[in-house]
């Protein structure tokens, strides 16, 4: 297992186990979870928890579909990550970073990019900073 604290040693990042909390100049923060795959690192940020999705859409399937379509449309412009409703019903952003030739600085920037994209979508959807 990689030493995430060494790979992600930056003033705007706080690593705890397999999670990194990224802080932004506007005082917002966002957490990204980290997983090791055979040839890559898998990054995942929660935009809305399953409860957050329910609070936003209620029990209205058409509202859930509208949220899923909004995430899908966001994928058309997102360059380094993708958004989806996961198996648990939460809205997540994900990215895969190949490990071959990866420097700590490049990994840090990819984590920042995912955290920024997830936080921006969360802010657009709710105005809150919960995740």
MDTraj code that builds the backbone (N, CA, C; nanometers):
import mdtraj as md
import numpy as np

residues = "UNK UNK UNK UNK UNK UNK UNK UNK UNK UNK UNK UNK UNK UNK UNK UNK UNK UNK UNK UNK UNK UNK UNK UNK UNK UNK UNK UNK UNK UNK UNK UNK UNK UNK UNK UNK UNK UNK UNK UNK UNK UNK UNK UNK UNK UNK UNK UNK UNK UNK UNK UNK UNK UNK UNK UNK UNK UNK UNK UNK UNK UNK UNK UNK UNK UNK UNK UNK UNK UNK UNK UNK UNK UNK UNK UNK UNK UNK UNK UNK UNK UNK UNK UNK UNK UNK UNK UNK UNK UNK UNK UNK UNK UNK UNK UNK UNK UNK UNK UNK UNK UNK UNK UNK UNK UNK UNK UNK UNK UNK UNK UNK UNK UNK UNK UNK UNK UNK UNK UNK UNK UNK UNK UNK UNK UNK UNK UNK UNK UNK UNK".split()
xyz = np.array([
    [0.0841, -0.1185, 0.0000],
    [0.0000, 0.0000, 0.0000],
    [0.0882, 0.1244, 0.0000],
    [0.0544, 0.2209, -0.0842],
    [0.1371, 0.3427, -0.0892],
    [0.1225, 0.4244, 0.0378],
    [0.2239, 0.5035, 0.0650],
    [0.2162, 0.5976, 0.1766],
    [0.1518, 0.7252, 0.1238],
    [0.0191, 0.7323, 0.1375],
    [-0.0567, 0.8456, 0.0835],
    [-0.0082, 0.9785, 0.1404],
    [0.0317, 0.9788, 0.2681],
    [0.0746, 1.1046, 0.3301],
    [0.2002, 1.1599, 0.2636],
    [0.2871, 1.0719, 0.2114],
    [0.4063, 1.1198, 0.1404],
    [0.3722, 1.1613, -0.0021],
    [0.2876, 1.0827, -0.0683],
    [0.2497, 1.1152, -0.2062],
    [0.1679, 1.2438, -0.2143],
    [0.0914, 1.2707, -0.1102],
    [0.0014, 1.3866, -0.1116],
    [0.0424, 1.4904, -0.0075],
    [0.1718, 1.5071, 0.0123],
    [0.2236, 1.6059, 0.1074],
    [0.2149, 1.7447, 0.0449],
    [0.1104, 1.8172, 0.0822],
    [0.0895, 1.9529, 0.0303],
    [0.0134, 2.0328, 0.1356],
    [0.0327, 2.1614, 0.1352],
    [-0.0286, 2.2472, 0.2370],
    [-0.1809, 2.2436, 0.2327],
    [-0.2395, 2.2194, 0.1163],
    [-0.3853, 2.2212, 0.1031],
    [-0.4481, 2.0833, 0.1180],
    [-0.3674, 1.9829, 0.1574],
    [-0.4181, 1.8462, 0.1690],
    [-0.3889, 1.7891, 0.3066],
    [-0.4911, 1.7237, 0.3618],
    [-0.4739, 1.6535, 0.4889],
    [-0.5157, 1.5088, 0.4675],
    [-0.4196, 1.4169, 0.4837],
    [-0.4424, 1.2760, 0.4578],
    [-0.4750, 1.2029, 0.5877],
    [-0.5816, 1.1229, 0.5834],
    [-0.6189, 1.0344, 0.6931],
    [-0.6530, 0.8992, 0.6327],
    [-0.5688, 0.7998, 0.6604],
    [-0.5849, 0.6659, 0.6030],
    [-0.5944, 0.6745, 0.4513],
    [-0.7081, 0.6358, 0.3950],
    [-0.7268, 0.6362, 0.2493],
    [-0.8140, 0.7530, 0.2029],
    [-0.8141, 0.8590, 0.2790],
    [-0.8910, 0.9786, 0.2427],
    [-0.8006, 1.1004, 0.2501],
    [-0.8273, 1.1941, 0.1620],
    [-0.7551, 1.3207, 0.1655],
    [-0.8579, 1.4328, 0.1610],
    [-0.8424, 1.5266, 0.2520],
    [-0.9296, 1.6440, 0.2563],
    [-0.8553, 1.7584, 0.1895],
    [-0.9142, 1.8099, 0.0823],
    [-0.8536, 1.9182, 0.0060],
    [-0.9203, 2.0487, 0.0467],
    [-0.8399, 2.1474, 0.0828],
    [-0.8907, 2.2793, 0.1220],
    [-0.8702, 2.3772, 0.0074],
    [-0.9700, 2.4623, -0.0138],
    [-0.9653, 2.5606, -0.1215],
    [-0.9531, 2.7013, -0.0641],
    [-0.9029, 2.7970, -0.1411],
    [-0.8871, 2.9347, -0.0923],
    [-1.0184, 2.9989, -0.0459],
    [-1.1331, 2.9531, -0.0981],
    [-1.2627, 3.0105, -0.0587],
    [-1.3169, 2.9492, 0.0702],
    [-1.2337, 2.8740, 0.1419],
    [-1.2652, 2.8111, 0.2710],
    [-1.3492, 2.6844, 0.2580],
    [-1.3873, 2.6463, 0.1370],
    [-1.4580, 2.5205, 0.1180],
    [-1.3562, 2.4062, 0.1209],
    [-1.4047, 2.2861, 0.1453],
    [-1.3200, 2.1669, 0.1444],
    [-1.3956, 2.0541, 0.0745],
    [-1.3208, 1.9538, 0.0345],
    [-1.3843, 1.8342, -0.0194],
    [-1.2927, 1.7152, 0.0042],
    [-1.3537, 1.5993, 0.0330],
    [-1.2770, 1.4778, 0.0586],
    [-1.2763, 1.3872, -0.0633],
    [-1.1619, 1.3251, -0.0842],
    [-1.1446, 1.2283, -0.1915],
    [-1.0942, 1.0996, -0.1283],
    [-1.1565, 0.9879, -0.1649],
    [-1.1064, 0.8585, -0.1176],
    [-1.0120, 0.8013, -0.2223],
    [-0.9180, 0.7228, -0.1749],
    [-0.8092, 0.6712, -0.2579],
    [-0.8078, 0.5194, -0.2517],
    [-0.7898, 0.4564, -0.3653],
    [-0.7769, 0.3109, -0.3694],
    [-0.6678, 0.2746, -0.4692],
    [-0.6012, 0.1659, -0.4404],
    [-0.4934, 0.1197, -0.5275],
    [-0.5451, 0.0059, -0.6140],
    [-0.5287, 0.0200, -0.7442],
    [-0.5602, -0.0859, -0.8394],
    [-0.4273, -0.1365, -0.8950],
    [-0.4273, -0.2462, -0.9697],
    [-0.2992, -0.3010, -1.0165],
    [-0.2105, -0.2005, -1.0897],
    [-0.2669, -0.1192, -1.1790],
    [-0.1851, -0.0270, -1.2576],
    [-0.2246, 0.1189, -1.2414],
    [-0.3122, 0.1470, -1.1446],
    [-0.3654, 0.2833, -1.1329],
    [-0.4108, 0.3104, -0.9902],
    [-0.4379, 0.4365, -0.9654],
    [-0.5035, 0.4773, -0.8424],
    [-0.6461, 0.5184, -0.8781],
    [-0.7414, 0.4725, -0.8002],
    [-0.8813, 0.5093, -0.8204],
    [-0.9158, 0.6177, -0.7186],
    [-0.9655, 0.7292, -0.7671],
    [-1.0036, 0.8424, -0.6826],
    [-1.1549, 0.8566, -0.6874],
    [-1.2140, 0.8897, -0.5716],
    [-1.3596, 0.9014, -0.5652],
    [-1.3973, 1.0119, -0.4688],
    [-1.4845, 1.0996, -0.5124],
    [-1.5371, 1.2065, -0.4277],
    [-1.6888, 1.1993, -0.4258],
    [-1.7474, 1.2176, -0.3106],
    [-1.8934, 1.2169, -0.2982],
    [-1.9439, 1.3592, -0.3191],
    [-2.0313, 1.3761, -0.4166],
    [-2.0961, 1.5049, -0.4402],
    [-2.2174, 1.5161, -0.3488],
    [-2.3003, 1.4131, -0.3494],
    [-2.4168, 1.4041, -0.2619],
    [-2.4262, 1.2620, -0.2082],
    [-2.4406, 1.2473, -0.0784],
    [-2.4634, 1.1160, -0.0195],
    [-2.6010, 1.0663, -0.0649],
    [-2.6319, 0.9382, -0.0430],
    [-2.7663, 0.8914, -0.0763],
    [-2.8756, 0.9753, -0.0080],
    [-2.8511, 1.0149, 0.1172],
    [-2.9481, 1.1008, 0.1867],
    [-2.9561, 1.2382, 0.1214],
    [-2.8425, 1.2891, 0.0735],
    [-2.8411, 1.4176, 0.0047],
    [-2.9169, 1.4121, -0.1263],
    [-2.9037, 1.3009, -0.1980],
    [-2.9794, 1.2825, -0.3218],
    [-3.1278, 1.2793, -0.2903],
    [-3.1652, 1.2054, -0.1846],
    [-3.3063, 1.1974, -0.1457],
    [-3.3599, 1.3330, -0.1032],
    [-3.2802, 1.4099, -0.0301],
    [-3.3243, 1.5423, 0.0135],
    [-3.3463, 1.6342, -0.1064],
    [-3.2655, 1.6172, -0.2100],
    [-3.2756, 1.7018, -0.3286],
    [-3.3891, 1.6588, -0.4211],
    [-3.4124, 1.5272, -0.4303],
    [-3.5090, 1.4758, -0.5277],
    [-3.6369, 1.4209, -0.4664],
    [-3.6350, 1.3978, -0.3348],
    [-3.7507, 1.3342, -0.2721],
    [-3.7680, 1.1932, -0.3258],
    [-3.8906, 1.1476, -0.3321],
    [-3.9188, 1.0141, -0.3856],
    [-3.9593, 1.0198, -0.5326],
    [-3.9361, 1.1329, -0.5936],
    [-3.9784, 1.1553, -0.7313],
    [-3.8756, 1.0973, -0.8279],
    [-3.9125, 0.9892, -0.8952],
    [-3.8206, 0.9247, -0.9892],
    [-3.7811, 1.0169, -1.1035],
    [-3.8720, 1.1049, -1.1446],
    [-3.8382, 1.1964, -1.2537],
    [-3.7312, 1.2960, -1.2079],
    [-3.7328, 1.3343, -1.0798],
    [-3.6292, 1.4232, -1.0264],
    [-3.4954, 1.3505, -1.0167],
    [-3.4980, 1.2228, -0.9788],
    [-3.3740, 1.1433, -0.9744],
    [-3.3166, 1.1283, -1.1152],
    [-3.4037, 1.1036, -1.2110],
    [-3.3587, 1.0928, -1.3493],
    [-3.2991, 1.2255, -1.3957],
    [-3.3627, 1.3357, -1.3592],
    [-3.3110, 1.4679, -1.3964],
    [-3.1725, 1.4900, -1.3357],
    [-3.1526, 1.4457, -1.2115],
    [-3.0209, 1.4585, -1.1474],
    [-2.9181, 1.3719, -1.2196],
    [-2.9557, 1.2490, -1.2519],
    [-2.8636, 1.1602, -1.3245],
    [-2.8291, 1.2195, -1.4608],
    [-2.9262, 1.2770, -1.5285],
    [-2.9004, 1.3392, -1.6591],
    [-2.8115, 1.4625, -1.6449],
    [-2.8300, 1.5366, -1.5367],
    [-2.7439, 1.6534, -1.5136],
    [-2.5991, 1.6085, -1.4942],
    [-2.5810, 1.5013, -1.4170],
    [-2.4457, 1.4472, -1.3973],
    [-2.3887, 1.3992, -1.5305],
    [-2.4697, 1.3326, -1.6105],
    [-2.4255, 1.2830, -1.7402],
    [-2.3855, 1.3990, -1.8314],
    [-2.4651, 1.5060, -1.8313],
    [-2.4303, 1.6232, -1.9126],
    [-2.3026, 1.6886, -1.8615],
    [-2.2823, 1.6882, -1.7319],
    [-2.1598, 1.7440, -1.6748],
    [-2.0387, 1.6662, -1.7244],
    [-2.0560, 1.5365, -1.7482],
    [-1.9460, 1.4537, -1.7986],
    [-1.8981, 1.4992, -1.9360],
    [-1.9861, 1.5638, -2.0121],
    [-1.9454, 1.6117, -2.1443],
    [-1.8386, 1.7200, -2.1352],
    [-1.8365, 1.7945, -2.0255],
    [-1.7405, 1.9039, -2.0105],
    [-1.6291, 1.8726, -1.9111],
    [-1.6477, 1.7707, -1.8290],
    [-1.5447, 1.7338, -1.7309],
    [-1.4307, 1.6632, -1.8046],
    [-1.3099, 1.7110, -1.7839],
    [-1.1970, 1.6544, -1.8578],
    [-1.1223, 1.5472, -1.7795],
    [-1.1214, 1.5541, -1.6493],
    [-1.0388, 1.4619, -1.5718],
    [-1.1178, 1.3675, -1.4829],
    [-1.2504, 1.3770, -1.4861],
    [-1.3301, 1.2907, -1.4003],
    [-1.4664, 1.2673, -1.4634],
    [-1.5405, 1.1757, -1.4046],
    [-1.6764, 1.1481, -1.4478],
    [-1.7680, 1.1426, -1.3280],
    [-1.8946, 1.1732, -1.3493],
    [-1.9942, 1.1710, -1.2428],
    [-2.0977, 1.0634, -1.2721],
    [-2.1509, 1.0032, -1.1641],
    [-2.2564, 0.9037, -1.1790],
    [-2.3289, 0.8857, -1.0466],
    [-2.4471, 0.8264, -1.0560],
    [-2.5174, 0.7816, -0.9358],
    [-2.4642, 0.6420, -0.9075],
    [-2.4082, 0.6208, -0.7883],
    [-2.3478, 0.4908, -0.7590],
    [-2.4528, 0.3901, -0.7132],
    [-2.4071, 0.2683, -0.6864],
    [-2.4970, 0.1597, -0.6477],
    [-2.5709, 0.1857, -0.5171],
    [-2.5182, 0.2726, -0.4328],
    [-2.5839, 0.3065, -0.3064],
    [-2.6809, 0.4233, -0.3178],
    [-2.6840, 0.4859, -0.4348],
    [-2.7762, 0.5973, -0.4558],
    [-2.7152, 0.7337, -0.4352],
    [-2.5848, 0.7414, -0.4148],
    [-2.5178, 0.8700, -0.3995],
    [-2.4655, 0.9204, -0.5333],
    [-2.4455, 1.0494, -0.5429],
    [-2.3862, 1.1103, -0.6622],
    [-2.2368, 1.1254, -0.6363],
    [-2.1551, 1.0630, -0.7188],
    [-2.0108, 1.0618, -0.6977],
    [-1.9371, 1.1085, -0.8215],
    [-1.8151, 1.1561, -0.7989],
    [-1.7214, 1.1863, -0.9056],
    [-1.6057, 1.0894, -0.8933],
    [-1.5559, 1.0417, -1.0069],
    [-1.4494, 0.9424, -1.0044],
    [-1.3433, 0.9736, -1.1094],
    [-1.2226, 0.9297, -1.0796],
    [-1.1120, 0.9425, -1.1747],
    [-1.0165, 0.8261, -1.1523],
    [-0.9537, 0.7829, -1.2587],
    [-0.8510, 0.6796, -1.2519],
    [-0.7215, 0.7420, -1.3016],
    [-0.6161, 0.7224, -1.2220],
    [-0.4868, 0.7823, -1.2550],
    [-0.3851, 0.6703, -1.2753],
    [-0.3334, 0.6542, -1.3973],
    [-0.2319, 0.5507, -1.4203],
    [-0.1082, 0.5757, -1.3342],
    [-0.0529, 0.4692, -1.2777],
    [0.0627, 0.4830, -1.1868],
    [0.1955, 0.4911, -1.2599],
    [0.2046, 0.4382, -1.3798],
    [0.3323, 0.4352, -1.4522],
    [0.3778, 0.5780, -1.4800],
    [0.4945, 0.6128, -1.4272],
    [0.5537, 0.7447, -1.4490],
    [0.4892, 0.8574, -1.3700],
    [0.3962, 0.8247, -1.2840],
    [0.3244, 0.9277, -1.2076],
    [0.4144, 0.9881, -1.1000],
    [0.4178, 1.1192, -1.0943],
    [0.4931, 1.1883, -0.9897],
    [0.3966, 1.2301, -0.8789],
    [0.4464, 1.2558, -0.7585],
    [0.3591, 1.3036, -0.6514],
    [0.2856, 1.4323, -0.6912],
    [0.3535, 1.5214, -0.7620],
    [0.2908, 1.6479, -0.8029],
    [0.1732, 1.6240, -0.8980],
    [0.1892, 1.5289, -0.9889],
    [0.0799, 1.4965, -1.0818],
    [-0.0381, 1.4341, -1.0075],
    [-0.0102, 1.3447, -0.9139],
    [-0.1179, 1.2848, -0.8346],
    [-0.1890, 1.3917, -0.7534],
    [-0.1132, 1.4814, -0.6929],
    [-0.1742, 1.5903, -0.6150],
    [-0.2679, 1.6730, -0.7025],
    [-0.2247, 1.7042, -0.8240],
    [-0.3087, 1.7851, -0.9120],
    [-0.4344, 1.7105, -0.9539],
    [-0.4258, 1.5813, -0.9756],
    [-0.5448, 1.5031, -1.0116],
    [-0.6419, 1.4952, -0.8949],
    [-0.5891, 1.4802, -0.7721],
    [-0.6759, 1.4793, -0.6536],
    [-0.7433, 1.6151, -0.6392],
    [-0.6671, 1.7217, -0.6558],
    [-0.7249, 1.8577, -0.6488],
    [-0.8341, 1.8765, -0.7545],
    [-0.8067, 1.8304, -0.8766],
    [-0.9026, 1.8474, -0.9856],
    [-1.0339, 1.7751, -0.9551],
    [-1.0247, 1.6529, -0.9040],
    [-1.1463, 1.5788, -0.8697],
    [-1.2194, 1.6470, -0.7548],
    [-1.1463, 1.6859, -0.6508],
    [-1.2088, 1.7534, -0.5366],
    [-1.2771, 1.8825, -0.5808],
    [-1.2106, 1.9588, -0.6667],
    [-1.2655, 2.0847, -0.7170],
    [-1.3927, 2.0609, -0.7975],
    [-1.3912, 1.9617, -0.8865],
    [-1.5074, 1.9315, -0.9694],
    [-1.6257, 1.8843, -0.8845],
    [-1.5991, 1.7986, -0.7874],
    [-1.7061, 1.7497, -0.6991],
    [-1.7620, 1.8625, -0.6138],
    [-1.6738, 1.9452, -0.5605],
    [-1.7176, 2.0559, -0.4755],
    [-1.7995, 2.1570, -0.5548],
    [-1.7588, 2.1843, -0.6774],
    [-1.8323, 2.2786, -0.7611],
    [-1.9721, 2.2264, -0.7931],
    [-1.9839, 2.0988, -0.8258],
    [-2.1153, 2.0426, -0.8543],
    [-2.2013, 2.0416, -0.7283],
    [-2.1417, 2.0078, -0.6146],
    [-2.2149, 2.0134, -0.4871],
    [-2.2659, 2.1538, -0.4606],
    [-2.1823, 2.2543, -0.4816],
    [-2.2227, 2.3938, -0.4597],
    [-2.3352, 2.4336, -0.5542],
    [-2.3279, 2.3912, -0.6807],
    [-2.4341, 2.4238, -0.7772],
    [-2.5664, 2.3587, -0.7399],
    [-2.5590, 2.2351, -0.6899],
    [-2.6811, 2.1620, -0.6581],
    [-2.7445, 2.2038, -0.5269],
    [-2.6604, 2.2338, -0.4269],
    [-2.7146, 2.2556, -0.2923],
    [-2.6756, 2.3890, -0.2282],
    [-2.5641, 2.4466, -0.2711],
    [-2.5120, 2.5661, -0.2043],
    [-2.4394, 2.5325, -0.0758],
    [-2.4420, 2.4076, -0.0344],
    [-2.3793, 2.3637, 0.0919],
    [-2.2371, 2.3148, 0.0692],
    [-2.1684, 2.2885, 0.1796],
    [-2.0342, 2.2317, 0.1787],
    [-2.0325, 2.1186, 0.2802],
    [-2.1078, 2.0104, 0.2509],
    [-2.1210, 1.8999, 0.3445],
    [-2.0231, 1.7870, 0.3182],
    [-1.9990, 1.7586, 0.1932],
    [-1.9171, 1.6420, 0.1589],
    [-1.7753, 1.6846, 0.1547],
])
top = md.Topology()
chain = top.add_chain()
for i, resn in enumerate(residues, 1):
    res = top.add_residue(resn, chain, resSeq=i)
    for name in ("N", "CA", "C"):
        top.add_atom(name, md.element.get_by_symbol(name[0]), res)
traj = md.Trajectory(xyz[None], top)
